[in-house]
Amino acid sequence: MKLISWVLASILWMLILPAYGFHNDDNALEPASSPLIIVMGEDTYPYGYLDDKGNPAGILVDLWREWSTVSDTKIRFVTRHWQQSLDQLEQHNADIHIGMTKTNGRAKKFDFATPFTSLNTYLYLHKSLNSKKKISDLIPYQIGIVDGSSHEAMLRSIEPRLSFKRFTNREQLLQAAAKDELLVFAGIEGYQRNLALEQDIAANFYSSSRILIKKVELVPAVVKGNQALVDNINHGFGLISPQTIKHIERRWLGYHKQTSGVIIAMQTGVEPYADLGVDGLPTGMLVDVWKLWSKKTGINIDFATGDMNSTIEDVKRGVADVHIGYPESQDMRSGLKQAWHITSVKSRFFSAKHNIKDIEKSAIRIGLFPTAPYITQVKSAFPQAQLRFYHTLDEMVKAAHNDEISGFISSAAMTSHYLLANKLWAEFRQYFDVEFTTDMYALTRIDDSGLADRIQAGFNLISVEEQIQIERKWLINPDDRFFTSSGSKIKLTTQQKQYISSLGAIKMGYLKHWAPMEFQGKNGQFLGVNADIKNLLVKQLNLTIIPVAYDDFGKMVNDLIKGEIHLVASMAQTNERENSLAFSASYWHSPWAIVTSLTQPPSLISRKLSANGWRWLMVTTLSTI
């Protein structure tokens, strides 16, 4: 019986042993099938960073995910500060570094795969250093860099005498620059995820003034001696199509780095918004806006011209990247993505007949563009009218002249420009009470989210004041302007907002009897030109200003010097006053002249004295600077 039991146990053991051995083989193979560990920096937006949910994201992350798919290899990302990411690979705690610049120092520690993308590195200069054009000009200044980045090695090879200030990560470096703790810092192309930080940096560090350090290639890295892994990396990236790489880059950068920049589709013949000048070059308000966008972002732009329909098709077919500005409404859509509300255009009724009454109730014929987004509104406003459609303004003007239509509705600025240029201004009346507002949008393809994001980031860097200046240049009639009447506040940096918040209530002195500049109303209110200036400061800067009335100018000045009040709206600047008071830049000019009676010839006086212009400035005490 014991023998039978022993034989059965032996047989059972022999049956179990192969299965046991097979299970052990699985364990032995398990490390080979586990994911490759790819280490990356955590804040190099948009190349590699942690998103709002703490997940790895960026150009390099998407490239490696594509590599994982085409090579059928599992991967896992781990994130560190930049120097720590290098340490992680060197200490064999990761298999691959996501991508770095190859330097002599790094070549002693790592082996590199074939480069899979590239980027430009720059020195960003504070606006106070805009006269510096060469890297050697920056020897007196500390240059901010991220610890462990390749910027230091590249810059030392160009100019060994440079000095550096190191930061643990990119966020700390940019915060220091925003607080004016740095006048120069090294960085890559791209923009910041943090809009407030992006605006703070852009306010003082202009992309147009940056100095190119070098165009560098990014390469995956492994520890020394692992050529098999290098070969595997190269094989996988060789399977990725150039179109896929281009799509990934466009998603994050908004454009493909290997092209000249962004191509803007622009319709012609819509002066003063967009047209070709006598030199054949694009000109107009929208052209100037986009040129400013290019200056703010550092991205080159070019224009592809055509008519209204062809330019839209150019964007849809990929011939152009973005439309310069197209009218859209809820009823009239092009099928493209509205990337940015670039402006609003006012359209009014024009007629060669100057005495049309009760337009809303009249059975008149009105000319319109078939692409006008306000057609539904016109039908509602003029239910008795017959609508006729024309493709050009020239056609509508001729139709009005020939009595085919009673008038037409068109962009007020464009029509005014056309009538003036063709000496027809006196023959047409503009009806200011018949007005329709059209929103103009920069349009991109629906799937081009990266470019849309980049467009938005760039326009957020343009101040309302800059927009107003462009409008004033091109739109003669103030009633046609959008930004001048928008009432938008000035964009302030975080530092400026903090400073304004720290001021508290500001007491502004004014004279009771100096009309029309400043005076006290019957109910004790502050009135006059300077009152309007005060209201503008309150509105634009969110200041709290308390007016304090004075009968005597000397008393007001003494109180300002003593600190009883903080500000005086306007005062002429003299050498004596500069000893105790601080003056702003002048904001209005007051011409002075000699006046005599009609019976007294002024010729003798005019030979001895000439009219002088006094500059009036806002003034405060030196202690409040």
C-alpha positions as CSV (number, residue, x, y, z in Angstrom):
1,M,0.0,0.0,0.0
2,K,2.9,2.4,0.9
3,L,4.5,1.5,-2.4
4,I,1.4,2.3,-4.4
5,S,1.1,5.6,-2.6
6,W,4.7,6.4,-3.4
7,V,4.3,5.6,-7.1
8,L,1.2,7.7,-7.4
9,A,3.0,10.7,-5.7
10,S,5.9,10.3,-8.0
11,I,3.7,10.3,-11.1
12,L,1.8,13.4,-9.8
13,W,5.1,15.2,-9.2
14,M,6.2,14.4,-12.7
15,L,3.0,15.9,-14.1
16,I,3.3,19.0,-12.0
17,L,7.0,19.6,-12.7
18,P,6.7,20.8,-16.4
19,A,4.0,23.2,-15.5
20,Y,6.1,24.5,-12.6
21,G,9.1,24.9,-14.9
22,F,6.9,26.7,-17.5
23,H,5.7,29.1,-14.8
24,N,9.3,29.9,-13.8
25,D,10.2,30.6,-17.5
26,D,7.3,33.1,-17.5
27,N,8.8,34.9,-14.5
28,A,12.2,34.9,-16.2
29,L,10.7,36.6,-19.3
30,E,8.6,39.1,-17.4
31,P,11.2,41.8,-17.1
32,A,11.7,41.8,-20.9
33,S,7.9,42.4,-21.4
34,S,7.6,45.1,-18.8
35,P,7.3,48.7,-20.1
36,L,10.4,50.8,-20.9
37,I,10.8,53.6,-18.4
38,I,11.2,57.0,-20.1
39,V,12.2,59.9,-17.9
40,M,11.3,63.5,-18.8
41,G,11.5,67.0,-17.4
42,E,8.2,68.2,-15.9
43,D,7.9,71.8,-17.0
44,T,9.3,72.2,-20.6
45,Y,6.1,73.3,-22.2
46,P,5.1,72.6,-24.9
47,Y,7.8,69.8,-25.5
48,G,7.3,67.8,-22.2
49,Y,5.4,68.8,-19.1
50,L,2.7,67.7,-16.6
51,D,-0.8,68.9,-17.6
52,D,-3.4,70.1,-15.2
53,K,-4.4,66.5,-14.3
54,G,-0.7,65.6,-13.6
55,N,-0.4,63.5,-16.8
56,P,2.6,63.7,-19.1
57,A,1.9,65.8,-22.2
58,G,3.7,67.7,-25.0
59,I,5.3,67.2,-28.4
60,L,7.9,64.6,-27.2
61,V,5.3,62.7,-25.2
62,D,3.1,62.4,-28.3
63,L,6.1,61.3,-30.5
64,W,7.0,58.6,-28.0
65,R,3.4,57.4,-27.8
66,E,3.4,57.1,-31.6
67,W,6.8,55.2,-31.3
68,S,5.2,52.9,-28.8
69,T,2.4,52.1,-31.2
70,V,4.4,51.5,-34.3
71,S,7.1,49.5,-32.5
72,D,4.6,47.5,-30.4
73,T,6.6,48.4,-27.2
74,K,5.1,49.3,-23.9
75,I,6.4,52.5,-22.3
76,R,5.9,54.4,-19.0
77,F,6.8,58.0,-18.3
78,V,8.3,59.3,-15.1
79,T,8.8,63.1,-14.6
80,R,11.5,65.0,-12.6
81,H,13.1,68.4,-12.5
82,W,15.5,68.7,-15.4
83,Q,18.8,68.0,-13.6
84,Q,17.1,65.1,-11.7
85,S,15.9,63.6,-15.0
86,L,19.5,63.4,-16.2
87,D,20.5,61.9,-12.8
88,Q,17.7,59.4,-13.1
89,L,19.1,58.0,-16.4
90,E,22.7,58.1,-15.3
91,Q,21.9,56.1,-12.2
92,H,20.1,53.4,-14.3
93,N,16.7,54.2,-12.7
94,A,15.3,54.8,-16.2
95,D,15.8,53.2,-19.6
96,I,15.5,56.2,-21.9
97,H,15.6,60.0,-21.6
98,I,12.7,61.4,-23.6
99,G,15.0,63.9,-25.5
100,M,17.9,66.2,-24.8
101,T,20.4,68.3,-26.6
102,K,23.7,66.5,-27.2
103,T,26.7,68.1,-25.5
104,N,30.3,67.0,-24.9
105,G,29.7,66.5,-21.2
106,R,26.6,64.4,-21.8
107,A,28.3,62.3,-24.5
108,K,30.6,61.0,-21.8
109,K,27.7,59.5,-19.9
110,F,25.1,58.6,-22.5
111,D,24.7,57.1,-25.9
112,F,22.3,58.9,-28.3
113,A,19.7,57.8,-30.9
114,T,19.1,59.7,-34.2
115,P,17.6,63.2,-33.7
116,F,13.9,63.2,-34.1
117,T,13.0,66.9,-33.8
118,S,14.7,70.3,-33.3
119,L,14.1,73.7,-31.7
120,N,15.6,77.1,-31.5
121,T,17.1,78.4,-28.2
122,Y,17.2,82.1,-27.5
123,L,18.4,84.7,-25.0
124,Y,15.4,86.9,-24.0
125,L,16.4,90.5,-23.1
126,H,14.6,93.0,-20.9
127,K,13.2,95.9,-22.9
128,S,15.8,98.2,-21.1
129,L,18.5,96.2,-23.0
130,N,17.0,96.5,-26.5
131,S,20.2,98.1,-27.8
132,K,22.1,94.8,-27.1
133,K,22.4,92.8,-30.3
134,K,25.2,90.3,-29.7
135,I,25.8,87.7,-27.0
136,S,29.1,89.4,-26.1
137,D,27.1,92.5,-25.2
138,L,25.7,90.6,-22.2
139,I,28.9,89.9,-20.3
140,P,27.9,92.4,-17.5
141,Y,24.6,90.7,-16.8
142,Q,23.7,87.4,-15.1
143,I,21.9,85.1,-17.4
144,G,19.1,83.0,-15.9
145,I,19.2,79.3,-16.9
146,V,17.5,76.1,-15.7
147,D,20.0,74.0,-13.7
148,G,21.4,71.2,-15.9
149,S,20.2,72.6,-19.2
150,S,22.4,72.7,-22.3
151,H,22.1,76.5,-22.5
152,E,25.2,77.0,-20.2
153,A,27.5,74.8,-22.3
154,M,26.3,76.4,-25.6
155,L,26.7,79.9,-24.3
156,R,30.1,79.3,-22.7
157,S,31.3,77.9,-26.0
158,I,30.3,81.2,-27.6
159,E,31.4,83.6,-24.9
160,P,33.4,82.1,-21.9
161,R,33.1,85.3,-19.8
162,L,29.3,85.1,-19.4
163,S,27.9,84.6,-15.8
164,F,24.8,82.6,-14.9
165,K,22.1,82.4,-12.3
166,R,20.7,78.9,-12.0
167,F,17.1,77.9,-11.2
168,T,15.7,74.5,-10.3
169,N,13.0,74.6,-13.0
170,R,11.6,76.8,-15.7
171,E,8.7,78.1,-13.6
172,Q,11.1,79.6,-11.1
173,L,13.2,81.2,-13.8
174,L,10.2,82.9,-15.5
175,Q,8.8,84.1,-12.2
176,A,12.1,85.7,-11.5
177,A,12.1,87.4,-14.9
178,A,8.5,88.6,-14.3
179,K,9.6,90.2,-11.0
180,D,12.5,92.0,-12.7
181,E,15.0,89.9,-10.8
182,L,16.6,89.0,-14.2
183,L,17.4,91.1,-17.2
184,V,18.4,88.2,-19.4
185,F,17.3,84.6,-19.5
186,A,17.8,81.6,-21.8
187,G,14.8,79.8,-23.2
188,I,13.3,77.8,-26.0
189,E,10.7,78.7,-28.6
190,G,7.1,78.3,-27.6
191,Y,4.8,80.1,-25.1
192,Q,3.6,79.6,-21.5
193,R,0.6,77.8,-20.4
194,N,0.1,80.4,-17.6
195,L,-1.6,83.4,-19.4
196,A,-0.8,85.9,-16.6
197,L,2.8,84.8,-16.6
198,E,3.0,85.0,-20.4
199,Q,1.6,88.5,-20.3
200,D,4.1,89.6,-17.6
201,I,7.0,88.2,-19.5
202,A,5.8,89.7,-22.9
203,A,5.4,93.1,-21.3
204,N,9.1,93.4,-20.6
205,F,10.8,90.8,-22.8
206,Y,10.0,91.3,-26.5
207,S,10.2,88.3,-28.8
208,S,11.4,90.7,-31.5
209,S,14.5,91.6,-29.4
210,R,15.5,88.1,-28.5
211,I,18.9,86.8,-29.6
212,L,19.3,83.4,-31.2
213,I,21.7,81.1,-29.4
214,K,21.5,78.1,-31.6
215,K,19.2,75.8,-33.4
216,V,19.6,72.4,-31.6
217,E,18.5,68.9,-32.3
218,L,16.7,66.8,-29.7
219,V,17.8,63.2,-29.3
220,P,16.7,60.3,-27.2
221,A,19.5,59.2,-24.8
222,V,20.3,55.9,-23.0
223,V,23.1,54.9,-20.6
224,K,26.5,54.1,-22.2
225,G,26.9,50.8,-23.9
226,N,23.2,49.9,-24.7
227,Q,23.5,50.0,-28.5
228,A,20.7,47.4,-28.9
229,L,18.2,49.8,-27.3
230,V,19.6,52.7,-29.5
231,D,19.0,50.6,-32.6
232,N,15.4,49.7,-31.4
233,I,14.7,53.4,-30.8
234,N,15.9,54.4,-34.3
235,H,14.0,51.6,-35.9
236,G,10.7,52.6,-34.3
237,F,11.1,56.3,-35.2
238,G,11.9,55.3,-38.7
239,L,8.4,53.8,-39.0
240,I,6.7,57.1,-38.1
241,S,5.6,59.1,-41.2
242,P,6.8,62.7,-41.7
243,Q,3.1,63.7,-41.9
244,T,2.5,62.3,-38.4
245,I,5.4,64.3,-37.0
246,K,4.2,67.4,-38.8
247,H,0.7,66.9,-37.3
248,I,2.1,66.5,-33.8
249,E,4.2,69.6,-34.1
250,R,1.3,71.7,-35.5
251,R,-0.9,70.5,-32.6
252,W,1.4,71.9,-30.0
253,L,3.3,74.8,-31.7
254,G,0.5,76.0,-34.0
255,Y,2.7,75.6,-37.1
256,H,5.3,73.3,-38.6
257,K,8.8,74.4,-37.6
258,Q,10.3,73.4,-40.9
259,T,8.2,76.0,-42.8
260,S,8.6,79.7,-42.9
261,G,5.8,80.3,-40.4
262,V,2.1,81.0,-40.6
263,I,0.4,81.6,-44.0
264,I,-2.5,84.1,-43.7
265,A,-5.3,84.1,-46.3
266,M,-6.2,87.7,-47.1
267,Q,-9.0,89.0,-49.3
268,T,-8.2,92.2,-51.2
269,G,-10.2,95.2,-52.1
270,V,-11.6,95.8,-48.6
271,E,-9.8,99.0,-47.7
272,P,-9.0,100.2,-45.1
273,Y,-9.0,96.7,-43.6
274,A,-7.0,94.8,-46.2
275,D,-5.7,95.3,-49.7
276,L,-2.6,95.5,-51.8
277,G,-0.7,98.8,-51.9
278,V,0.8,100.5,-54.9
279,D,4.0,98.5,-54.2
280,G,2.1,95.2,-54.4
281,L,2.5,94.5,-50.7
282,P,-0.4,93.7,-48.3
283,T,-1.6,96.8,-46.4
284,G,-4.5,97.8,-44.1
285,M,-5.7,97.6,-40.5
286,L,-5.9,93.8,-40.3
287,V,-2.4,93.5,-41.9
288,D,-1.0,95.8,-39.2
289,V,-2.7,93.8,-36.5
290,W,-1.2,90.5,-37.7
291,K,2.2,92.1,-38.1
292,L,2.0,93.1,-34.5
293,W,0.9,89.6,-33.6
294,S,4.0,88.3,-35.4
295,K,6.2,90.7,-33.5
296,K,4.7,89.6,-30.2
297,T,5.1,85.9,-30.9
298,G,8.3,85.8,-32.9
299,I,6.5,83.7,-35.6
300,N,7.0,84.7,-39.2
301,I,3.9,85.4,-41.3
302,D,3.2,85.6,-45.0
303,F,0.0,86.6,-46.8
304,A,-1.8,84.6,-49.6
305,T,-4.3,86.9,-51.4
306,G,-7.6,86.3,-53.1
307,D,-11.3,87.2,-52.9
308,M,-13.7,86.4,-50.1
309,N,-14.6,82.9,-51.2
310,S,-11.2,81.8,-52.5
311,T,-9.4,82.8,-49.3
312,I,-11.8,80.7,-47.2
313,E,-11.2,77.7,-49.5
314,D,-7.4,78.3,-49.2
315,V,-7.7,77.7,-45.4
316,K,-10.0,74.7,-45.8
317,R,-7.6,73.1,-48.4
318,G,-4.5,73.8,-46.3
319,V,-3.0,76.3,-48.8
320,A,-3.2,78.8,-45.9
321,D,-3.2,78.3,-42.2
322,V,-5.5,81.1,-41.0
323,H,-7.9,83.6,-42.5
324,I,-7.0,87.2,-41.7
325,G,-10.5,88.1,-40.6
326,Y,-13.9,86.9,-41.8
327,P,-17.4,88.1,-40.9
328,E,-19.5,85.5,-39.2
329,S,-22.7,85.2,-37.1
330,Q,-24.9,82.5,-35.8
331,D,-26.8,82.4,-39.1
332,M,-23.8,82.7,-41.5
333,R,-20.9,80.3,-40.7
334,S,-17.9,79.3,-42.9
335,G,-17.4,75.9,-41.4
336,L,-14.1,76.9,-40.0
337,K,-13.0,77.3,-36.3
338,Q,-13.3,80.8,-34.8
339,A,-9.8,81.1,-33.4
340,W,-10.0,84.8,-32.3
341,H,-12.5,87.7,-32.4
342,I,-10.2,90.1,-34.2
343,T,-12.5,93.1,-34.4
344,S,-16.1,94.2,-35.0
345,V,-17.2,96.2,-38.1
346,K,-20.1,98.6,-38.3
347,S,-22.2,98.5,-41.4
348,R,-24.6,101.3,-42.3
349,F,-27.2,102.3,-44.9
350,F,-25.9,104.5,-47.8
351,S,-28.1,106.2,-50.3
352,A,-27.7,108.5,-53.2
353,K,-31.1,109.9,-52.3
354,H,-30.7,112.2,-49.3
355,N,-34.3,112.5,-48.2
356,I,-35.5,108.9,-47.6
357,K,-37.9,109.0,-44.6
358,D,-39.3,106.1,-42.6
359,I,-36.9,103.6,-44.1
360,E,-38.2,100.8,-41.9
361,K,-41.7,101.2,-43.3
362,S,-40.8,101.9,-46.9
363,A,-41.0,99.4,-49.8
364,I,-37.5,100.2,-51.0
365,R,-34.9,98.1,-52.7
366,I,-31.8,97.6,-50.6
367,G,-28.5,96.2,-51.9
368,L,-26.5,93.7,-49.8
369,F,-23.5,91.4,-50.0
370,P,-24.7,87.7,-50.2
371,T,-22.1,86.8,-47.5
372,A,-23.3,89.5,-45.1
373,P,-24.0,87.9,-41.7
374,Y,-26.7,90.4,-40.9
375,I,-29.1,89.5,-43.7
376,T,-31.7,88.1,-41.2
377,Q,-31.5,91.3,-39.1
378,V,-32.0,93.4,-42.3
379,K,-35.1,91.4,-43.2
380,S,-36.5,91.9,-39.7
381,A,-35.7,95.6,-39.6
382,F,-37.1,96.3,-43.1
383,P,-40.0,93.9,-43.6
384,Q,-41.3,95.9,-46.6
385,A,-38.0,96.1,-48.4
386,Q,-36.8,94.1,-51.4
387,L,-33.3,92.8,-51.0
388,R,-30.9,92.6,-54.0
389,F,-27.5,91.0,-53.8
390,Y,-24.2,92.2,-55.3
391,H,-20.7,90.8,-55.0
392,T,-18.7,94.0,-55.0
393,L,-19.1,97.5,-53.5
394,D,-18.5,98.9,-57.0
395,E,-21.6,97.1,-58.3
396,M,-23.8,98.4,-55.4
397,V,-22.6,102.0,-55.9
398,K,-23.4,101.8,-59.6
399,A,-26.8,100.2,-58.9
400,A,-27.6,103.1,-56.5
401,H,-26.6,105.6,-59.1
402,N,-28.8,104.0,-61.7
403,D,-31.8,103.8,-59.3
404,E,-31.8,100.0,-59.4
405,I,-31.8,100.2,-55.6
406,S,-32.7,103.0,-53.1
407,G,-29.5,102.3,-51.2
408,F,-27.2,99.6,-49.8
409,I,-25.8,98.4,-46.5
410,S,-22.1,98.0,-46.3
411,S,-19.1,98.4,-44.0
412,A,-19.1,102.1,-43.1
413,A,-15.3,102.4,-43.0
414,M,-14.9,100.5,-46.3
415,T,-17.7,102.4,-48.1
416,S,-16.4,105.8,-46.8
417,H,-12.9,105.0,-48.1
418,Y,-14.3,103.9,-51.5
419,L,-16.5,107.0,-51.9
420,L,-13.6,109.4,-50.9
421,A,-11.2,107.6,-53.2
422,N,-13.6,107.8,-56.1
423,K,-14.7,111.4,-55.4
424,L,-18.3,110.3,-54.7
425,W,-18.5,111.3,-51.1
426,A,-20.7,114.3,-51.7
427,E,-23.2,112.2,-53.7
428,F,-24.1,109.8,-50.9
429,R,-25.6,110.1,-47.5
430,Q,-24.7,107.8,-44.6
431,Y,-27.6,106.9,-42.3
432,F,-26.1,106.6,-38.8
433,D,-29.3,105.4,-37.3
434,V,-29.3,102.3,-39.5
435,E,-26.4,100.3,-38.2
436,F,-25.5,96.6,-38.0
437,T,-22.4,95.3,-36.2
438,T,-20.5,92.3,-37.6
439,D,-17.9,90.3,-35.7
440,M,-14.8,89.5,-37.6
441,Y,-12.9,86.3,-36.7
442,A,-9.5,84.8,-37.5
443,L,-10.5,81.4,-38.8
444,T,-8.5,78.1,-38.8
445,R,-9.4,74.5,-39.6
446,I,-11.5,72.7,-37.1
447,D,-8.7,70.1,-36.4
448,D,-6.0,72.8,-36.1
449,S,-6.4,73.3,-32.3
450,G,-2.7,74.0,-31.8
451,L,-2.7,76.9,-34.2
452,A,-5.9,78.3,-32.6
453,D,-4.3,78.1,-29.2
454,R,-1.2,79.9,-30.5
455,I,-3.2,82.6,-32.2
456,Q,-5.1,83.2,-28.9
457,A,-1.9,83.3,-26.9
458,G,-0.4,85.9,-29.3
459,F,-3.4,88.2,-29.4
460,N,-3.6,88.1,-25.6
461,L,-0.2,89.8,-25.6
462,I,-1.5,92.8,-27.6
463,S,-2.7,95.6,-25.4
464,V,-5.9,97.6,-25.9
465,E,-3.8,100.7,-26.4
466,E,-1.9,99.1,-29.2
467,Q,-5.2,98.1,-30.9
468,I,-6.5,101.6,-30.5
469,Q,-3.4,103.1,-32.1
470,I,-3.8,100.8,-35.2
471,E,-7.5,101.7,-35.4
472,R,-6.8,105.4,-35.3
473,K,-4.3,105.0,-38.1
474,W,-6.8,103.4,-40.5
475,L,-10.3,104.4,-39.4
476,I,-10.9,108.1,-39.9
477,N,-14.4,108.2,-38.3
478,P,-14.2,107.5,-34.5
479,D,-17.8,106.0,-34.8
480,D,-16.4,103.2,-36.9
481,R,-13.8,102.1,-34.4
482,F,-14.3,99.0,-32.2
483,F,-11.5,99.2,-29.5
484,T,-11.8,102.9,-28.9
485,S,-15.4,102.5,-27.7
486,S,-14.9,99.0,-26.1
487,G,-14.0,100.4,-22.7
488,S,-11.6,97.5,-22.1
489,K,-9.2,97.9,-19.3
490,I,-5.4,98.2,-19.8
491,K,-3.7,94.8,-19.4
492,L,-1.5,95.0,-16.3
493,T,1.2,92.6,-15.2
494,T,0.8,90.7,-11.9
495,Q,3.4,93.0,-10.3
496,Q,1.6,96.1,-11.4
497,K,-1.7,94.8,-10.1
498,Q,-0.1,94.1,-6.7
499,Y,1.3,97.6,-6.6
500,I,-2.0,99.2,-7.4
501,S,-3.7,97.1,-4.7
502,S,-1.2,98.3,-2.2
503,L,-1.9,102.0,-2.8
504,G,-5.3,102.2,-1.2
505,A,-7.4,105.3,-1.7
506,I,-5.5,108.2,-3.5
507,K,-6.4,111.8,-2.7
508,M,-6.3,114.0,-5.8
509,G,-6.2,117.8,-5.4
510,Y,-8.0,120.1,-7.8
511,L,-8.9,123.8,-8.1
512,K,-12.6,124.8,-7.6
513,H,-12.4,127.7,-10.2
514,W,-10.3,126.7,-13.1
515,A,-12.8,125.8,-15.8
516,P,-12.8,124.1,-18.2
517,M,-9.7,122.3,-16.9
518,E,-11.1,121.5,-13.5
519,F,-13.8,123.1,-11.3
520,Q,-16.4,122.3,-8.7
521,G,-20.0,121.8,-9.7
522,K,-23.1,123.2,-7.9
523,N,-23.5,120.0,-6.0
524,G,-19.8,119.9,-5.0
525,Q,-18.8,117.4,-7.7
526,F,-15.4,117.3,-9.4
527,L,-15.9,118.4,-13.1
528,G,-13.8,119.4,-16.1
529,V,-11.1,117.9,-18.3
530,N,-9.1,116.7,-15.4
531,A,-12.2,115.1,-13.9
532,D,-12.5,113.0,-17.1
533,I,-8.8,112.1,-16.8
534,K,-9.4,111.0,-13.2
535,N,-12.4,108.9,-14.3
536,L,-10.3,107.3,-17.0
537,L,-7.6,106.3,-14.5
538,V,-10.2,104.8,-12.2
539,K,-11.8,102.8,-15.1
540,Q,-8.6,101.6,-16.7
541,L,-6.4,100.9,-13.6
542,N,-9.1,100.1,-11.1
543,L,-7.8,102.8,-8.8
544,T,-9.7,104.5,-5.9
545,I,-9.3,108.3,-6.3
546,I,-10.9,110.8,-3.9
547,P,-11.1,114.4,-5.2
548,V,-10.1,117.1,-2.8
549,A,-11.2,120.7,-3.7
550,Y,-9.0,123.8,-3.2
551,D,-9.5,127.5,-3.6
552,D,-5.8,128.3,-3.6
553,F,-3.2,126.8,-5.9
554,G,-0.3,127.5,-3.4
555,K,-2.2,125.7,-0.6
556,M,-2.8,122.7,-2.9
557,V,0.9,122.5,-3.8
558,N,2.0,122.7,-0.1
559,D,-0.4,119.9,0.9
560,L,1.0,117.8,-1.9
561,I,4.5,118.3,-0.7
562,K,3.5,117.5,2.9
563,G,1.6,114.4,1.8
564,E,-1.8,115.6,2.8
565,I,-2.9,114.7,-0.8
566,H,-1.1,112.3,-3.1
567,L,-1.7,113.6,-6.6
568,V,-2.5,116.7,-8.6
569,A,-4.1,116.3,-12.0
570,S,-2.0,118.8,-13.9
571,M,0.8,121.2,-13.2
572,A,3.5,122.9,-15.3
573,Q,6.9,121.3,-14.7
574,T,9.7,123.7,-13.5
575,N,13.2,123.1,-12.2
576,E,12.2,124.4,-8.7
577,R,9.2,122.0,-8.5
578,E,11.3,119.0,-9.6
579,N,13.2,119.3,-6.3
580,S,10.2,118.1,-4.3
581,L,7.7,116.7,-6.8
582,A,7.7,113.9,-9.3
583,F,6.1,114.5,-12.7
584,S,4.5,112.0,-15.1
585,A,4.9,112.2,-18.9
586,S,3.0,115.0,-20.4
587,Y,-0.5,114.1,-21.6
588,W,-1.8,117.4,-23.0
589,H,-0.3,120.6,-24.3
590,S,-1.5,124.2,-23.7
591,P,-0.2,126.9,-26.1
592,W,0.3,130.4,-24.6
593,A,0.3,133.6,-26.6
594,I,0.5,137.4,-26.1
595,V,-3.0,139.1,-26.4
596,T,-3.5,142.8,-27.1
597,S,-6.4,145.0,-28.0
598,L,-7.2,145.7,-31.6
599,T,-6.0,149.3,-31.2
600,Q,-2.5,148.2,-30.0
601,P,-0.3,146.8,-32.8
602,P,1.4,143.6,-31.5
603,S,4.3,143.7,-33.9
604,L,6.8,145.2,-31.4
605,I,5.9,142.6,-28.8
606,S,6.0,139.7,-31.2
607,R,9.5,140.7,-32.2
608,K,10.6,140.3,-28.6
609,L,8.5,137.4,-27.5
610,S,7.2,134.2,-29.1
611,A,4.4,132.0,-28.2
612,N,5.3,129.2,-25.8
613,G,3.7,125.8,-25.3
614,W,3.4,124.7,-21.7
615,R,3.3,120.9,-21.1
616,W,0.9,119.8,-18.4
617,L,1.7,116.7,-16.4
618,M,0.3,114.7,-13.6
619,V,2.3,115.3,-10.4
620,T,2.9,113.5,-7.1
621,T,5.4,113.8,-4.2
622,L,8.8,112.2,-4.6
623,S,8.1,110.1,-1.5
624,T,5.3,108.2,-3.2
625,I,7.4,106.9,-6.1
